[in-house]
């Protein structure tokens, strides 16, 4: 017997496959034009702490959850880590927009840049980030098979 895993019904629907194909076509057409910058975030809960010798490190929490730490970072294929932010709590649209704006200031002026990110809720109001005109934003397709290089960094 093997462990049964649930798979979303839409993962390989015709609509999702068409969206992936559209994204792949767009990516191939623009591969030479843009400097692609991947953005992702992950929530973490601290699992290590300091304690006096012989004592235990204990966190008192309500229920079973502690306070989340959210890590957001930007990775570029050519330059590696471009920007990093670590803060308490979840990622809001306002905080994400500020992070995008701060990241845009670190990019080379005059270079066409495309931010690639998933469809997380905090990314829904990205138009408010006040990015320069040469910056474009592109969402990854649902259940993307395209490697977001941030995922490899999270796995380390």
GIZI-V399276 format. One record per residue. N is the residue number from 1. RES is the residue in three letters. OMEGA is omega in whole degrees, 0 to 359 (none if undefined). D_LAST is the distance of its C-alpha to the last C-alpha in whole Angstrom. Layout:
BEGIN
N/RES/OMEGA/D_LAST + N/RES/OMEGA/D_LAST
END
This chain:
BEGIN
1/UNK/177/31 + 2/UNK/178/27 + 3/UNK/180/26 + 4/UNK/179/27 + 5/UNK/176/24 + 6/UNK/176/26 + 7/UNK/179/25 + 8/UNK/183/27 + 9/UNK/184/30 + 10/UNK/184/29 + 11/UNK/180/26 + 12/UNK/176/28 + 13/UNK/180/32 + 14/UNK/179/34 + 15/UNK/180/33 + 16/UNK/177/29 + 17/UNK/179/30 + 18/UNK/178/32 + 19/UNK/177/30 + 20/UNK/179/27 + 21/UNK/178/30 + 22/UNK/180/31 + 23/UNK/180/27 + 24/UNK/179/27 + 25/UNK/179/30 + 26/UNK/181/30 + 27/UNK/179/26 + 28/UNK/181/28 + 29/UNK/185/31 + 30/UNK/184/29 + 31/UNK/181/27 + 32/UNK/185/29 + 33/UNK/190/30 + 34/UNK/164/27 + 35/UNK/184/24 + 36/UNK/179/22 + 37/UNK/182/19 + 38/UNK/180/17 + 39/UNK/176/16 + 40/UNK/176/15 + 41/UNK/178/14 + 42/UNK/175/13 + 43/UNK/179/15 + 44/UNK/173/14 + 45/UNK/182/16 + 46/UNK/180/16 + 47/UNK/179/16 + 48/UNK/179/17 + 49/UNK/178/20 + 50/UNK/176/23 + 51/UNK/177/26 + 52/UNK/179/29 + 53/UNK/180/29 + 54/UNK/179/30 + 55/UNK/179/29 + 56/UNK/173/27 + 57/UNK/185/24 + 58/UNK/175/26 + 59/UNK/178/25 + 60/UNK/182/28 + 61/UNK/172/27 + 62/UNK/183/30 + 63/UNK/183/29 + 64/UNK/184/26 + 65/UNK/172/24 + 66/UNK/179/23 + 67/UNK/180/22 + 68/UNK/167/19 + 69/UNK/179/17 + 70/UNK/178/16 + 71/UNK/176/14 + 72/UNK/176/15 + 73/UNK/185/14 + 74/UNK/180/15 + 75/UNK/178/14 + 76/UNK/182/17 + 77/UNK/184/17 + 78/UNK/188/19 + 79/UNK/183/18 + 80/UNK/182/14 + 81/UNK/181/14 + 82/UNK/182/17 + 83/UNK/182/17 + 84/UNK/177/16 + 85/UNK/177/17 + 86/UNK/180/17 + 87/UNK/178/20 + 88/UNK/179/21 + 89/UNK/182/22 + 90/UNK/180/22 + 91/UNK/176/22 + 92/UNK/179/25 + 93/UNK/181/27 + 94/UNK/180/28 + 95/UNK/179/25 + 96/UNK/178/23 + 97/UNK/178/26 + 98/UNK/178/27 + 99/UNK/177/23 + 100/UNK/179/24 + 101/UNK/179/27 + 102/UNK/179/25 + 103/UNK/181/23 + 104/UNK/179/26 + 105/UNK/181/27 + 106/UNK/181/25 + 107/UNK/180/25 + 108/UNK/179/28 + 109/UNK/178/31 + 110/UNK/180/33 + 111/UNK/177/30 + 112/UNK/185/30 + 113/UNK/175/26 + 114/UNK/174/25 + 115/UNK/177/23 + 116/UNK/178/21 + 117/UNK/183/20 + 118/UNK/184/20 + 119/UNK/178/23 + 120/UNK/184/22 + 121/UNK/181/25 + 122/UNK/181/24 + 123/UNK/188/24 + 124/UNK/182/28 + 125/UNK/184/30 + 126/UNK/183/28 + 127/UNK/181/32 + 128/UNK/185/32 + 129/UNK/180/30 + 130/UNK/180/33 + 131/UNK/175/31 + 132/UNK/185/33 + 133/UNK/183/35 + 134/UNK/179/32 + 135/UNK/176/29 + 136/UNK/178/29 + 137/UNK/180/27 + 138/UNK/176/26 + 139/UNK/172/24 + 140/UNK/179/22 + 141/UNK/179/24 + 142/UNK/182/24 + 143/UNK/187/22 + 144/UNK/173/21 + 145/UNK/182/20 + 146/UNK/184/19 + 147/UNK/170/15 + 148/UNK/187/14 + 149/UNK/174/12 + 150/UNK/180/10 + 151/UNK/177/9 + 152/UNK/179/7 + 153/UNK/178/5 + 154/UNK/184/5 + 155/UNK/181/4 + 156/UNK/none/0
END
